[in-house]
Amino acid sequence: MARYRVTFRPADKTMEPKTVEVDDKDFPYGDHGKPGSLLDIALHNGIRLDHNCGGNCACTTCHVIVRQGEENLSPMEPDEEDRLDTATGLTLHSRLGCQAIVQGDVVVDIVE
């Protein structure tokens, strides 16, 4: 069991980033995305992260860009990689919030 800091930087740059501390013993928080995923953490902490498919890796609305701590997320699985190929604004540091499980400190940008 470990505690991590996750920072979400909103697409609306007039809003301040929000950093939350999480403890992996508390996962899952809800039922959207994989337990302990960026989406699970965001929703539990009142952070808006769109998720039209309910966190089932069937869309790209929870697309985020990892700015720090990419090594602290679960490895990308083939279904996430295939789905990301359809995302607008795809980068080498893109992940789906519903699939990326937090395993250490992370900073992500929420994509509009």
C-alpha positions in Angstrom: 0.0 0.0 0.0 1.3 3.4 -1.0 0.3 7.0 -1.2 0.7 9.0 -4.4 0.1 12.5 -5.6 -1.8 13.0 -8.9 -2.1 16.4 -10.5 -4.8 17.1 -13.1 -4.2 20.2 -15.2 -7.5 21.3 -16.8 -7.9 22.1 -20.5 -9.3 25.5 -19.4 -6.0 27.2 -18.6 -7.9 29.9 -16.6 -8.5 27.1 -14.0 -5.9 26.0 -11.5 -4.5 22.5 -11.5 -5.8 20.2 -8.8 -3.5 17.8 -6.9 -4.9 15.0 -4.9 -3.3 12.4 -2.7 -4.5 8.9 -3.1 -3.8 5.6 -1.3 -3.9 2.5 -3.4 -5.5 0.5 -0.6 -8.7 2.6 -1.2 -9.0 1.6 -4.9 -11.4 1.3 -6.6 -13.3 4.5 -5.7 -16.1 4.0 -8.2 -17.1 1.9 -11.1 -15.7 3.9 -14.1 -12.5 2.8 -15.6 -10.0 0.3 -14.1 -9.7 0.5 -10.3 -7.1 3.1 -9.5 -7.1 4.6 -13.0 -6.8 8.3 -13.6 -10.5 8.3 -14.4 -11.4 6.5 -11.1 -9.3 9.0 -9.2 -10.6 12.1 -11.0 -14.2 11.3 -10.6 -13.8 10.4 -6.9 -12.2 13.8 -6.3 -14.8 15.9 -8.2 -12.5 16.5 -11.2 -14.2 16.6 -14.6 -12.8 14.1 -16.9 -15.2 13.2 -19.7 -15.9 9.5 -20.2 -18.7 8.9 -22.7 -18.3 5.1 -22.7 -18.3 4.8 -18.9 -14.6 4.0 -18.8 -14.7 0.9 -20.9 -12.0 1.8 -23.4 -14.6 2.2 -26.1 -14.0 5.9 -26.9 -11.3 8.6 -26.4 -13.1 11.2 -24.3 -10.9 10.5 -21.2 -7.7 11.2 -23.3 -5.0 12.8 -21.2 -1.4 13.8 -21.8 1.1 12.7 -19.2 3.5 15.6 -18.4 5.4 13.9 -15.5 5.5 10.4 -14.1 4.7 8.4 -17.2 6.7 5.5 -15.6 4.3 5.6 -12.7 1.4 4.4 -14.8 0.5 0.9 -15.7 1.9 -0.2 -19.1 -0.3 0.5 -22.1 -2.2 -2.6 -23.3 -3.0 -3.2 -27.0 -6.7 -2.3 -26.8 -5.8 1.2 -25.3 -3.1 1.7 -28.0 -5.6 0.8 -30.7 -8.3 3.2 -29.3 -5.8 6.0 -28.9 -5.0 5.9 -32.6 -8.4 7.6 -33.1 -7.9 10.4 -30.5 -7.7 14.0 -31.5 -4.5 15.7 -30.5 -2.6 12.4 -30.0 0.9 12.7 -28.6 3.7 10.3 -27.7 2.6 10.9 -24.1 -1.2 10.3 -24.6 -3.1 7.8 -22.4 -6.7 7.0 -21.8 -7.6 8.0 -18.3 -9.9 4.9 -17.9 -7.0 2.5 -18.6 -3.9 4.2 -17.0 -3.6 2.9 -13.4 -1.7 5.1 -11.0 1.4 3.5 -9.4 3.3 6.6 -8.3 3.2 10.4 -8.6 1.8 11.7 -11.9 1.0 15.0 -13.6 -1.5 15.0 -16.5 -3.2 17.5 -18.8 -6.8 16.9 -19.4 -7.5 17.2 -23.2 -10.5 19.2 -24.3 
